[in-house]
Amino acid sequence: MSSVLDIYIDGQFRASESADSIPVTNPATQQVLTNAPRTTMAEIDRAVAAARAAFAEWRTVPAPERARFMMRYQMLLKEKQDEIAEILSQETGKTFADAQGDVWRGIEVVEQACNVPAMMMGETSENVARGIDTYSLIQPLGVCVGITPFNFPAMIPLWMFPLAVACGNTFILKPSEQDPMTPNRLVELFYEAGFPKDLVQLVHGGKEQVDALITHEDTKAISFVGSVPVGQHVYRLGTEHLKRVQCMAGAKNHMVIMPDADKGQAINALVGASVGAAGQRCMAISVAVLVGKAQEWIGDIRDALSKVAPGGWNDQGAAYGPQISVQARQRILSYIEKGKAEGATCVLDGSGCTVEGYPDGNWVGPTLFDNVTTGMSIYKDEIFGPVLVSVHADSLEQAIDLINKNPYGNGVSLFTSSGGAARKFQSEIEVGQVGINIPIPVPLPFFSFTGWKNSFYGDQHAYGKQAIRFYTETKTITARWFSSEPVGDANMTIALK
């Protein structure tokens, strides 16, 4: 019999008072693993109140001491990495190696949070006017909220609450209802690391719970990762309620392959970046832009993709797992049919994919379309599955123009052996994260995750220095200390003298 996940409020893990819950299923078998409660509005209020009360004390804890707590947490995460990865594999269907990578990329951000004393240093300028100094302090905001997606249930929560807490804030995490077991374990380990109670609250549910957290009068900042429609809703609702909002949304990422690229390296990178994690990455490459004679490589791309097979999480030969839900699979299959109807050439069709031993899994095989135009829905829409489309360009300039006209700007890559082409591309492309002979250019956490255009709503990006600014306020102080009696008349202007 399946259980119901606990929430964390009132200083403890406890069963929710809600009588309503959401089943959490293994997408490879449809087995119900547990249930996520729809946290009640009264429990939401208590979570916010507890976080607000904890903030009053936590904000006074010296930054080096907060960093030492975070060091213990990152050590515990490393010790438990495989345990977390196995939980993650069960509820997402990811292969074990992919799940380990999910956890590790989150640990890297926790490691960066350990450096918080240096990142929260202000600025000082002596003698800005006679006897007057100006300096700034970096101070926490208060109660912050994180709303995280299904595709990276370890990495993305770890993008959020460790940095927010390290900066002196408290945090409320509302993970995806599709795979909440991993976030629950992350919060359990957080308290096992010795953090004071109530710094991180954990609630479950859907849109009603999200909206309650966004509109609550005592929440200050909202971090969100998810689809474009939900991201737009979160951004509008948050800004309407005067919250600081950071929304990472959809993508349509391109890989430009020049004819002078190393053919084997480019194709291998394209295959992994397009169908890895079942295509359920906001940084997945879903469009190959083949320039000039590279258009002749479509057969080689097909052959490479056809060797890739999905499978169970513990199958050593599996390249990726199932789609997260039956509905996600059906949506992807509908796009494959749309591509055929719109006149694209279906070079490889994965819609009939099956996996031995998993007859009920949400499987979609690698799929490749060629001769795609920018007016087709398979080009315009984020499919979020193992579907790669190929468009043609006659030159680098044409490829750049095509990408710059796309409404998304999350990630892009260029494969070439020309330094001049690379420099032109990185300068002129209107996308936030650029890879040169790198297929998925997700930066390490001492930089920031910098999607552009419709891939991001807000002004400060995730992790890195920008996240520190997002989770803090700057207070500027201008000071003079008198050492003698007043001299001269009163200053009737705002000028410093």
Salt bridges, closest charged atoms under 4 A:
ASP10 OD2 - ARG14 NH1 3.14
ASP10 OD2 - ARG46 NH2 2.66
GLU17 OE2 - ARG14 NH2 3.64
GLU17 OE2 - ARG46 NH1 2.95
ASP20 OD2 - ARG38 NE 3.07
ASP45 OD1 - HIS216 NE2 3.20
GLU83 OE2 - ARG185 NE 2.60
ASP102 OD2 - LYS94 NZ 2.96
GLU108 OE1 - ARG105 NE 2.64
GLU111 OE2 - LYS78 NZ 2.67
GLU177 OE1 - LYS174 NZ 3.22
GLU188 OE1 - ARG185 NH1 2.94
GLU192 OE2 - ARG185 NH1 3.20
ASP211 OD2 - LYS207 NZ 2.63
ASP211 OD1 - HIS233 NE2 2.78
ASP218 OD2 - ARG52 NH1 3.24
ASP300 OD2 - LYS263 NZ 3.00
ASP303 OD1 - ARG302 NH2 3.06
GLU337 OE2 - LYS340 NZ 3.25
ASP349 OD2 - LYS340 NZ 2.53
ASP370 OD1 - HIS392 NE2 2.94
GLU397 OE2 - LYS424 NZ 3.94
ASP401 OD2 - LYS405 NZ 3.06
GLU428 OE2 - LYS424 NZ 2.98
GLU473 OE1 - ARG244 NH2 3.08
